[in-house]
Amino acid sequence: AVLPISMHDYAEALGYCALVDKTMFIADVLDCDAPVMVCCRPEGFGKSMNLSMLKCYLERPDHRRPDRSPFVGTQIWQADGGRYRDEYASYPVIMLDFTAAAARRDADAAAAIRSAVANECARLLPLLAAPDLSRREIRLIERATRGVASDKEIDAALGVLIKLLQAAFDEQVVLLIDDYDAVCPK
């Protein structure tokens, strides 16, 4: 079997790689009372794969019936009599990935952050179709998606996106950030 070396997408790796069942990481996150968790490990220890797995487990899909097959039979699915199953596919998830910025040593941190926020606005825009959401705020997300938002608008977009997703789903938003240190000032 192929090992997922240099792979970061859990759903993709399931298709053709041998994976060690690390799904109890999801239980650790769900059981944690802290509003923020930071996973600090050296490069190559599976941080990106774990975040991708967490996203795959928690993210509420844009279709009615989520596919449970990626997790049936895993430790998280069986744990504690199946109590974590209620959390499956229940949350809107925003994933900011700075892996590309980490690869470029001279990356502009502000530009990398704005690009990641704009990408997530584009990915999540179809979920913001509820008629009771603020049209002004939806337009800001649309502008970010099209790449015509000002820097000031992009700076506000993440907060607006979180607010809109919470209103649309009536659920807490999960914010995942991969390679967060890539955009921290040296």
DADACOR-V406719 format. One record per residue. N is the residue number from 1. RES is the residue in one letter. SS is DSSP state (a for helix, b for strand, c for the rest). OMEGA is omega in whole degrees, -180 to 180 (* if undefined). D_CENTER is the distance of its C-alpha to the mean C-alpha in Angstrom with 2 decimals. Layout:
BEGIN
N/RES/SS/OMEGA/D_CENTER
N/RES/SS/OMEGA/D_CENTER
END
This chain:
BEGIN
1/A/c/-180/27.56
2/V/b/175/25.28
3/L/b/-177/23.07
4/P/c/-180/19.54
5/I/c/-178/20.71
6/S/c/174/18.61
7/M/c/-179/16.06
8/H/c/-176/12.37
9/D/c/-176/11.21
10/Y/a/-178/11.93
11/A/a/178/12.98
12/E/a/-179/15.15
13/A/a/179/16.66
14/L/a/-176/17.69
15/G/a/-176/19.92
16/Y/a/179/22.18
17/C/b/171/21.55
18/A/b/-179/22.87
19/L/c/171/20.21
20/V/c/-178/21.08
21/D/c/177/19.75
22/K/c/-175/17.51
23/T/c/177/15.98
24/M/a/170/17.76
25/F/a/179/15.15
26/I/a/178/13.23
27/A/a/178/16.54
28/D/a/180/16.85
29/V/a/-178/13.67
30/L/a/-179/14.83
31/D/a/-178/18.33
32/C/c/180/17.70
33/D/c/-177/19.16
34/A/c/178/17.82
35/P/c/-180/15.66
36/V/c/174/13.99
37/M/c/177/13.63
38/V/c/179/14.14
39/C/c/-179/14.43
40/C/c/176/17.20
41/R/c/178/18.65
42/P/c/178/20.56
43/E/c/178/19.37
44/G/c/-179/19.34
45/F/c/172/18.57
46/G/c/-180/15.36
47/K/a/-179/12.75
48/S/a/179/10.52
49/M/a/178/11.47
50/N/a/178/10.85
51/L/a/178/7.21
52/S/a/177/7.05
53/M/a/179/9.44
54/L/a/177/7.82
55/K/a/-179/4.98
56/C/a/-178/8.27
57/Y/a/-172/10.23
58/L/a/-170/8.87
59/E/b/176/7.65
60/R/c/-178/10.86
61/P/c/-179/12.08
62/D/c/174/14.27
63/H/c/-171/17.26
64/R/c/-172/19.37
65/R/c/179/19.51
66/P/c/177/16.51
67/D/c/-178/17.60
68/R/c/-172/18.00
69/S/c/-180/19.58
70/P/c/-175/16.91
71/F/c/177/17.37
72/V/c/-179/20.98
73/G/c/178/23.16
74/T/c/-180/20.64
75/Q/a/-178/21.34
76/I/a/-177/18.66
77/W/a/-178/20.17
78/Q/a/-171/23.64
79/A/a/173/23.09
80/D/a/178/25.21
81/G/a/179/26.60
82/G/a/-176/23.31
83/R/a/-180/22.25
84/Y/a/179/18.51
85/R/a/179/18.67
86/D/a/-179/18.65
87/E/a/-177/15.05
88/Y/c/175/14.04
89/A/c/-175/12.27
90/S/c/-170/12.96
91/Y/b/165/10.21
92/P/b/-176/8.60
93/V/b/173/4.85
94/I/b/-179/4.29
95/M/b/176/2.80
96/L/b/-175/6.45
97/D/b/-179/8.19
98/F/c/-180/11.83
99/T/a/180/13.22
100/A/a/179/15.61
101/A/a/179/16.81
102/A/a/-180/17.53
103/A/a/179/19.67
104/R/c/-177/21.69
105/R/c/-177/23.68
106/D/c/-175/24.93
107/A/c/175/21.65
108/D/c/-175/21.92
109/A/a/-179/19.29
110/A/a/180/19.50
111/A/a/179/19.27
112/A/a/179/16.20
113/I/a/-180/14.40
114/R/a/179/15.85
115/S/a/179/14.94
116/A/a/179/11.19
117/V/a/179/11.45
118/A/a/178/13.77
119/N/a/179/11.67
120/E/a/175/8.90
121/C/a/180/12.07
122/A/a/-178/13.48
123/R/a/-173/10.83
124/L/a/-178/10.77
125/L/a/-180/14.48
126/P/a/179/15.89
127/L/a/-175/14.50
128/L/c/-176/16.60
129/A/c/-178/19.93
130/A/c/-175/21.36
131/P/c/-177/24.81
132/D/c/178/24.79
133/L/c/-179/22.08
134/S/c/179/23.53
135/R/a/180/24.55
136/R/a/-180/24.76
137/E/a/176/21.13
138/I/a/179/20.11
139/R/a/177/22.35
140/L/a/179/20.63
141/I/a/177/17.26
142/E/a/178/19.46
143/R/a/178/21.13
144/A/a/180/17.99
145/T/a/-179/17.07
146/R/a/180/20.64
147/G/c/-179/20.74
148/V/c/179/23.65
149/A/c/176/22.27
150/S/c/177/24.07
151/D/a/179/22.60
152/K/a/179/23.21
153/E/a/178/21.34
154/I/a/178/18.27
155/D/a/180/18.55
156/A/a/-170/18.54
157/A/a/-178/15.90
158/L/a/178/12.85
159/G/a/179/15.07
160/V/a/179/16.36
161/L/a/177/13.10
162/I/a/-179/12.21
163/K/a/-179/15.85
164/L/a/179/16.00
165/L/a/177/13.11
166/Q/a/179/14.81
167/A/a/-177/18.09
168/A/a/-175/17.18
169/F/a/-176/15.79
170/D/c/-177/17.77
171/E/c/177/15.01
172/Q/c/177/13.10
173/V/b/176/9.74
174/V/b/179/7.07
175/L/b/178/5.96
176/L/b/-180/4.57
177/I/b/-180/7.06
178/D/b/-177/8.61
179/D/c/-179/12.35
180/Y/a/-178/12.74
181/D/a/179/16.42
182/A/a/-178/16.81
183/V/a/176/17.04
184/C/c/178/19.15
185/P/c/-178/22.80
186/K/c/*/24.89
END
